Amino acid sequence: MRELVLGLKLLLGSGRGSRVRFLLMVVGSGIGVCCLAVVLAIPGILAAQDARKAAREPDCSNGRGGCLSTVGEGLALTRLTPYGSEPLIRIFVASSKNAVSPPPGIPELPGPGEVMVSPRLHDILRHDPDLARLLPGKEEGLISAEGLAHPDELYAYVGMRRDELKGGGHLSEFGVPETRFSTVEPSTLDILRFTLAGVVLLPLAVFLSVCARLSAASRMRRLAALRLLGLSRKGTQRVNAAETVAAAFLGAVLGLGAYWVVNQLVARMGLPGFKWYPADGALSGTALLICLVGCPALAWFVGRVGAKKAAANPLAVRRSAVEKPPRLWGLLPLVPGMGIVIGYCVAGATGNVPTDTSFSAILMPLAVVLVGAGLVLSLPILSRALARTVARATSSLSLGLAMRRNEVEPGGALRVATGLVLLVYAASLTQGVLIELDQVSKNTSPVQLYTMALDDVPRNKEGALTKVPGVRSHAIQAPSWTDPDSEERTSINAVIATCDQLRGIASLVGNCVEGRPARLMVSGHTYDEASKPGSSFPFHLRNSEGKRRVVNVRVPRQTIKYHDDTAAQMVSSGAVLIPPSLFPAGFRPEERATLSLLSSSAPETVRSVLEGIAGVDATIEVDTDGVDAAALQQITVIKTLLALGMVLGLIIGVAAYLVAATDRAVERRPQVTALALLGARPRTLRSVQVAQVVLPLAVGLVLAVVTGKMAESSYLVTGGGAVFWDGAGLPLLVASALGVVVVAALGALPLVGRRIDPELIRRD
């Protein structure tokens, strides 16, 4: 305790320079803790949103809306419809108002013809009246915040009569243990954690360490004097740690206050595609403990390590003895990290893609952290080797002075550049994550396919669905009947459509004769072996009166070359085209048949078709092939959070550079003044300062680009996607590295001032 009090007294009584340095440490730590709090708050925000989703959800377990309970006072049906790239969730309920307790957010369940909507959906309905066809009924009120995941959610409860709610499951209560529509799926959340660890947390640890070691040279001389006056080794380390811990603790308090303000402002404004309520952003007790205890603990460790030299050899510090060269143990983290990364790259290049994703989920983040840490620790070793080689070979005075300084103090310039090097490394990793997310299923074709179970389509509404404005063509797909008691359950797939309907669906239809069955041959697709010419397959049919018929269809020899432009090929090779006239009038397949509609993939057309389908029957479940609204929203959230992580990484990198550059400018003033008094020109001194920073930084950036691209490729290999090697992103990464070099060079120029102050080189 005596040493801690002594450290605080020295801080308060060491003059204005020490107090300015202490203030800089506090501000730097505050910025770092604020960024850390943002990262720690993200899981809590997502968990709070999912908890509200689970509390309002009917007791349903499948996408068709069927409920787990077999008894209950009401019926419920869940429908998720894409509205652009956002999901519109509608809960159709049929229940007396007092039979079932209402979900959070509404005072009572809507009755038949009544609708309760979220505030944003209410605003959209005023500008898009056609959307009301998805919500048949009169708006009776708004859903409050307790019943919404976030302020911008599109959510509605639609009251209906029991006879209108076909396919609804029995409803006894609202609330399930886990929601089916998570804001971010657990597997996707792992990707987010992995990226934020590389983009934010690793640079943050370096930044906090830089803040804790400001003015290291002058502080070490002061600590060495205390050691020579009789203070013990551990006491000397504690004196230094007292200042860093005090700065870190005050910075933590400042950072938490800044986070509270940021959370209140940003939560109300929102980020692109991601909004939350301010209360969701409140930090948990664990997060507060990490900020208030973890950051000072890191500062304590850094402070004790930083004072180790002054405590062990105070005379060498006071006499400014030459530092020992960095040891090769700094390469230790880089070797295993690069070994893992190279192993995954080789596995991807040879086609032996790893299938154990759980093991890769642990090994890959470990490799990223090891490579990042090794990148930082290996830079002084590489910088010293480069400086020694260049200094021996060059005849330039400026370059020679710069390299000799880097040889004597290899970590000095790199302390300024480390944050920028890690920023380039993290940018490459983020690029790999964005590539993987872009591989998620979404419609990139010129057409949009809509499929719905034929059993869910009333017979009197089938014709109206095929005539919805925007629908280009339609067809019915059905498998042949199979005997459940037979060991050989072979069947064929049939497409029930005319040639004109088929031409409206497919971009390639050859030799189609109206009224004649034919086999559809899809180039590049595996042919259905069961579809052999001459084989006969039964189709069970039923009409509106419940009468059944069986029609045997013989596989024809005639073939049609076929290809459509849907996201996933609509028809398999070997499917049989059956003219509708082949079946008796009024009869249609009764087993697993689907009605398929096709339109343009333009967003306004897709929205119009979905609204038209809802105008015919709002309860029909429509599968929009290639457009998963829930997945697209998750991707939007992840991309927004990744962009937030990159902004935080940029703030941390720039802050680390500014803090370290300012600190280095103060530390280097005596050496610069001495060179100026010896006759060195200001232009020469500026060249020396730029070379001191730029050359080791260039080495670090080359290493960051190489290791970052390898880590990115290994991540893509473990992701299991179709893209392993991203050559398109390399020019952007190289351009970013060059921009970093320019910024560092410009930042090094102010280190040399015009005024010479001989007092700076007076021995204290």
N, C-alpha and C positions, 0 to 999 in steps of 0.2 A: 504493500500500500504506500510506503514511503517513496518508492521509485515512481509510482503513478502520480503522486502529488508533485514530486519534483519535475516530472515531465510536463505537467500542466503549468507549473510556475515558469518553467523555461519558455513555454509557448507564449504566455502572456507577457513575459518580460524580455523578449528577444528582438524587439523593435518592430517597425512597421512592415518590413519585408517578410518577417515570419508570420505576422498576422494576415498579410495579403495571401501568402502561400497557404495558410490554414483555411482561409475563406475559399480559395480556389479548390482545395481538397473537399470542403463541405459541398460546394456547388457541384463539383464533378461527381461526388458520391450520391448527391440528390438526384442528378440526372440518371445515373445508373440504377438507383433503387426504383425510380419512377418507371423506367423501362422494365425492370424485373417485376414490378407489381402488375403491369399490363399483361405480361406473359402469364403470371400466376393467376390472374383473374379470369382468363379465357375459359379454362375447364369449369369454373364455377358458373359462369354465364350460360354455358351450354347445358350444364346439369340442371340449372333452375328452369330453363326453357323446357327441357325434356320432362321435368317433374310436373309442370303445369299441363303438358300434353297428356301425360299418363292419367292425371286426375280427372280429365274431362272425357276420356275416351270410353265409348261403350265396351262392354265385355266381349270384344270380338277378336278373333285370332287369325282371320284370313282376309285377303284383299276383297273378297266378294261380299263382305259385310255380315257373314254368318256369325252368330254369337256362341260363346262356349256354353252358356246356360241353356237348358232345354225348357225351362219354365220361366214365366215372368209376366208382368202386367202389360208389357208393351212390346213393340217391334222396333228394331233399329237397323239401318243400312248405311254403310260408309262408302262414299265415292270420292276419289281423288282425280281431279281433272286438271290438265295443264292450262294455265292462263299465261301465254307467252312462255317464259322460262320459270314461272312461279307455279307452285301447286295451289289449287283451289280445293279445299276440303269441305265437303258437304255431308252433314249427318241428317239423314231422313229418319224421323221418329213418328211413331203412331202410338199414342198413349194418352189416357186421361190425365189432366194436369196434376192431380194429386196422387196418382198411382205410383209414380217413380220420382224419386228425389232428383231435382234438376242438377246438371253439372255446374261446376264453378263458373261464374261469370254471367249467369242469367237467373232471374228470380223464379221462373217456372218454364216448363217445356212449352214450346209453341203448339197450338192446336192446329187442326186441319186448315190449310190455306194461310197459315201464319209463318213468318220467317224472322229469325234473329240473325243479324249479320255483324261482322267485325267493323270497326270504324273505317278502316281503309276500304273494305269492300263496299261500304255505304257510299263513300266518295266516288268509287269507280262506277257504281251503278248510275250515278247522276250523269256521268259523261259517256257511259256505254249502256244504253237502255236494253240492247239486245242480250246483254249478259243476264238479264232478269229471267230469260227462258230456262237457265240452269237452276233458278230458284223460284219455282212456281208458288206464288202466294204473295201476300201483302206484308211489307216490312212492319214489324211491331215493336222493334227495339234494337239496341246495340249490345254487343257482348262486352263486358267490362274487362279490365286488365287481368283479373284473376283467372279468366278463362281463355287467355290468349298467350301464345308462346312469346310473341314480340309485337310491338305496335303496328308493324306493317303486314301482319298475317292476313291471309284471305281465308276466312272461316265462316261457316253458316250452319244454323240448325233450321231444318225445313219440316214443318208439321204436315202430316198427311193422314188420310183414312187408312184403316187396316187393309181394306180391299185394294187400295192403290199401291201398297208397299209389297210388291211381289219379290220374294227372295229375302225378305228381312228376317233376322234372327230374333229370338225372344230376348227381351231386355228387362233386367231386374234392377240394375244400378249402373252408375257411371264410375269409372276409375279402374285401372288395371295396374299391375306391378311395374310393367315397362311399356313404353309407347312403341307402336309399330312404325311411327314416322319420326325417327330421331333427327334432331337438327344436323348432327354429324354422326355417321355410323362409327362404331368402335374401331374398325379397321382403318377407316379414313382418319379418325382421330389420332391413331398411331403415326400416320404420315405427318400430321400436323405437329405432333410432339417432336418427332424426329427432325423436322425442318427447323422448328423454332429453337431446338437445342443447338443446331449448327449455326443458325443465322443470328440468334440473339444471345443465348446464354454463354456460349464460348467467347465471343467478343466482349460480353459484359464482364466476365471474370477477368479478362486481360485489362479492360478499362478500369475496373475497381482497383486492380493491382497497381496500375499506372498512377491512379489518384493517390494511393497510399504511399507511393515512393517519390512524391514530388520533392525537388531540391535535395536529392539524395546526397550529393557531394558535400554541400554545406552542413547538412545535418550530421553526416558521418564525422566531419571534422569536430563538430561540437560534442558529439558522443565520445569521440576519441579523447578529447580533453577531459571529460568526466571520468573516463576509464583511467587516465593517467593520474587523476586526483585521488584515486583509491576506490572508485565504485566497482562493484563486482561485475563479472560477465553477464550474469542473468539480470542484475540490476540495470546495466546499460541497455540491455535488450528491452526491459520493461519500460524504461524511460522513453525510448523511441516508440514503443507500442502504445504508450498512453496517448501521444499526440494523434496517431493514426486512428486509434479506437474512438477518441473523442470526435474527430472529424467524421468518421464513418457513421457514428451514432447520430450526430446532428444531421448529417446528410440523409440518413435513413428517415428521420422524422420529416425533414424537408421534402424528400421524395414521396413519402406517403401523402403528405398534404397536397403536393402537386398532382399526384394520381387522383385524389378525390375530386379536385377541380376538373381535371381532364375527363374523368368518368362522367361527371355531371353534364359537361358540355357536349362531349361526343355522343353520349347515349341519347341526348335529345336531338342532335343533328343527324346521327346515324352514319354508318359507313356504307359504301355501295353494296347493296345486297345483304346487309347485315345490320340489324338494329336490336337493341335490347333496352329493358327498363333499367334506370339508374340503380335500383335496389339489387338487381342481379349482379352488378359489378362490384358489390361490397366484398372486400377481401375476407377470407376465412381466417380463423385463428392460426392455422398452420402457416398460411401465407404471411400473416403479420409477424409471426415468430421468425420466419426465414428472413424477412426484411430487417427486423429490429435486432435480431441476434446473429443471424448468419452472416450478414455483411460486416458488422463489427468484428465477428470472429475471424473472417477472412483478413480484415485489416490488422488484427492482432498477429495473425500468423505471418503476414507479409512484413509487418513492422519488426517482428523478432528476427526474421530471416535477414531483413535489410540491415539490421544492426550487428549481425554476426561478425562481419569483418572488423568493425570498429572495436568490438568487444574482444576479439581474439588478438589483433595486432594493431593497437592504437598508434604506435610510432609510424608504421607504414602509411596510415591514413593521414596523419598530421604532416608528414613529409611528402605526400602525394607520390608514393611509390608506384611503380608500374604494376598494373593489375595482372594477375595470372591469366593465361589464355583460357578460354572456355573449354571445359572438358567434353569428351566425346559422348558422355552419357546423355547429353541433350538429344542425340539421335535415337535414343532408346524407344520413345513412343512412336516415332515415325516408322521404324522398321516393321513391327507387327501390324500397324495400321495399313501400311502399303502392301504388306503381304496378303492381308484379307482382301483388300481392294483389287490387287492384281489377280488373286485367285478367282474372284467372281468375274473379272473381265475375261480371263482365259476360258472359264466355264461357258460364258456367253458366246465367245468366238468359236469354240469347238462344238457348240450345239448342246452341251450338257448343262442345261439350265437347271439350277437347284429347285427342288420341289418342296423342301421342308421350309415352309414360310415362317413357322414359329421360331425356328433356329435362326433364320436370316433376320427376323425382326429384332433379335437381340444382338446378333453379330454385326449387322450393318451399322446401326447407330454407334456401337462401340468402335468400329473402324473409323467412322467419321470423326468422333471425338479424339481418337488417338492420332489421326492424321493432322487434325487442327492443332492439337497440343504440340505434336512433333514439329509442325511447321513453325510455330513460335519459338520453340526451344532450339531448333537447328539453325535458325537465322544468324545468331552471333557466330557460330562455328563457320558457316559458309561465308559470312561477311569478312571475318578475319583472314580466311584463306584467300579470298578474292583480293582483299586490300594488300596483303603481303605480295601477291603475285604482280599486281598492277604497279605497286610502288617500286618494285625492283626493275620493271621493264620500262616505265614511263620516263620521259625527259622533261615533262611539263611540271613547272613549279606548283601550280595550283592543284593539279591532280596528285602530285607527290605528297604535298602537305595534307590533302584530304585523306589519302589512303593511309598515311602514317598515323593520323589521328584515329582512323577506324581500326587500324591494327592494334593500337594501344588500348582503345576503348571501343571494342566491337559492338557492345550493346547500346551505346549512346544514341546513335542515329536510328537504330532499329526500334528503340523504345518509342520513337516518334512515329515510325512507319508501321508498327505491328498491327494497329487497328485497321489501317487501310489494306494491308495484305489479307487479313482475315475477312474483310468485307468482300474482296474479289473471290476468295475461296467460297464464302457462303453464297454469293450470287450464282456460282456455278451449280451448287447443290439445289438451290431454289428453282433454277431453270430445269433441272431434271425432274423435280416434283411436278412442275407445271406441265411438262411433256407427258408424264404418266397420267395426270388428270385429264388431259386432252384426249387420251385414248379411251375414256369412258364412253359407253354407248350413247350416241346422240345422232339425230338424223342430219346427215350431210347430203342426202340425195335430193333430186329435184321434185320428188313426189312424196306424199305422206299417205301411209296406209292406216286405216282404222278397222279394227276387228272387234266383233262382239259375239257372244254365244247366241246361237240361233234360238235356243230354248228361252232366252231372256227377251227375245223380240216377239211381241204379239203379232199374230198373222195379219191382223188388220192394219198394222203399222209398218210392215216390212216394205211395202211399196212407197210409203211416204219417206222412209229413211233413204231409199235409193234415189229419191228425187230432191234431196236437200240441196239448196244452192251451193255450188262449189264442188260437188261430187262429180268426178269425171267418169267413173265407171264402177261396177260392182260385180261380185261373184260370190257363190257359196262354196265353201270347202268342207268336205266330209270324208272320214275314213269309212271303208266298208265294214260290215258287221263281222265280228269274230265270236266264235263259240267259247264261252268262258270255261267249259268243261273239256275242251279239246287241248291236246298237248301242243299242236301246231297252230299258233294264233297268227297266221299270216293275213295281211290285209293290204289294200292299196289305198292311196289318197286320190280323191276325185275333186275336180274343179267343175262345178255346175255353172256353165255360162255359155252364151252364144259367141260366135267368132267376133262380132262387133264389140261385145263386152270385153273379150280377151284383148282385142287390139287397143281398147281404151286403157287397159292396165299395163300391158307390156310394150316395151320399145322394139321388140323383135318377135314377130309372129309369122311363121312361114307355112304356106300350103294349108291353110285352114279352110275347110269346106263346111259351110253352114249345114247344121243338122246331122253331121257325121262325127262319131267319137274318134279320138286320136290320142296317142301318147305324146306328152310334152317332154322334149329333150332339152335339158339345160346344159350348155357347154361348160366344162370345168367342174361339174357337180357329180357326185357319186350316184350312179343309177340304182333305183330301187329294184333289187333282185326279184322281189315277189311279183313285179309287174311284167310277167312273161306273156307274149302274144298267145292268145287262145285260152288263157286261164280265165275262170269265171269266179266272180266275187259277188255275194249278196249285199244289197242295201235295204235296210229296214226303213220304211216310210210311214208317215202318219199324217192325217188331215185334221182340220179343225174340229170335226165331230168325234175324234178319237179312233177312227177306223185305221187299221194297219194294213200295209201291203209290203210285199217283198219283191224287189226287182233284181234279177241277176244281170250283172254287167260283165260282158266278155271283153278282155283286153284286146284292143284292135292292133293290127299290124301297122296301120298308117301312123306316121310320126310327124310332129310339128316342132320345128326349131323355135325355142322360146327363151326369152330373157326379159326380166323386168328391172326397174330402177329403184325398187324399194330398198330400205336400209339393210334388211336381211331378205334374201331371196324368198319371195312369197310362196313360190311353188317349187317342190322338189322334183328332180329329174326322175321320170318314170310315172309321174302322176297322169291320170287319165282325164281328158277333157270330155265331159258328158253334156250334151245339149239338154236344156230344160225340157224340151219336148219328149225326151226319152222317158220321163217320169209321168205318171198320171196327173192330170190337172188337180190342183188343190193339195197335193201330197208333197212333203219335203222330208229330208233325212231327220232322224230323231236321235242319233247318237253322235255326240261330240262335234256337231256341225257348227260352223262359224260363218257369219256374214261379214264380208270384207268390202270396204268402201275405199276409193282412191281419190285423192285430190292433189292439187299443187302443194308444195311444202312451204309456200310463202306464209309468214306468221299470221298475216291478216286473214288469209284463206283458211288456215287451220283453225283459227279462233271462230270464224264464221261457220265452218262445218260443225264444230263441236257445239256451238250455240244452236245450230239448226237441228242436230240430233237431240239435244235437250228439249227443244221445242216440240219434238214428236213424243219423247218419253224421257223425262229428266232422270229416271232411276236406272236407265240402262248403263251397264258398265262398259266403257269403251277403252280398248287397249290401243294407244297411239304408238305404233311400232317405231322404235328408234328415238322416241322422246319420253324419257322418264323424268317427269317434273320434279319428283322428290330428289332424284340423283343430281339433276341439273342445279337445284337450289343448294344442295350440299356442296357441289363444285364451286358455286358462286361464293358461298360462305368461306370455303377453304381458300379460294383465290384471294378473297378480301383479307383474310387473316394472314395469308402469306405476304400480301402487299404491306400489311401492317408490320409484319416481322421485318421485311426489308427496310421499311422506313425507320423502324427502331434500330436496326443494324446500321443504317446510314447515320442516324443520329449518334449512335455509340461510336462508330468509326471516326466521324468528323470530330466529335467531342474529345475522343482519345487523342486525335492528332493535335487539336488546338491546345488542349491541356499540356500534352507532352512537349509540343513545340514552344509554348510559352515558358515552360519550366526549363527547357534546354537553352533557350535564349538567355535566361538569367544566369544559368550555370556556365555558359560559354563566354560570357562577357570578359572575364579576366584573361582568357587565352586569346581572344580576339584583340583586346586592348594591347596585350604584350606584342602580338604580331604587328599591330599598327605602329607602335612605338619603335619597332625594329625597322620600319620603312616599308612594310607591305602596303600596296595600294588598295583602296576600297574595292576596285573591280576584281583584284586578285582574291581578296577575302570573300567576296560574294561567290566567286567561282568555286572557292574551297568549300564553302558552306553548302552550295547546291550539289557539288560532287559527293560530299560526305553523305548526303541524304539520298540522292537519286540512284547512285550505283548499288548500294546494298538493297535499296527498295526495289530496284529492277530485278535483282536476283530473287528477292522474296516474291515478287509478282509472277515471275516466270514459274517458280516453284508452285505458287498458288494456282496458276492457270492449269499446269500439268496435273497436279494432284487433285484439283477440283474437278477437272474433266474426267479423270479416272474414277473418282468417287461417284460422280454423277452417272457414269456408264455402269458401274457396278450396282448402283441403286436401281437403275432401270432394268438391269438383268434380274435382280431379285424381285422387282415389281411384277414380273410375268407378262409384261405387255409386248407389243409387236415391235417397238422401237428400243434398240439397245445403244446405238451410237448416234449422238446428236452433233453432226458437223455443222448444221445450220446456225447453231447458237455460238460457235466459236468466234466469228468476227465481232459480234457484240461484246463478248467477254474480253477479247484483246483490246477493243476500243475503250472499254471501261478501264482496263489496266493502264493504257496510255494516258487516259484522263486523270487517273490517280497520280501518275508520275508528274504530270504537268502541275497538278494542284500542290503536290509536295515540293516541287521545285520553286513555285511561286511563294509557298509558305516559308521556305528557307531563306529568302532574300532579306526579310526584315531583321534577321538575326545580327546583321552587321549595321550598326548605326553610323551616323556622320560625326558624332561628337566623341572625342577621346577623353576618357576620365582616368588619369593615372591612379586615382585612389582605389580603383578596382583591383589593382595588382599589389596593393600594400599587404604585407604579411600581418595577419591578426595575431 
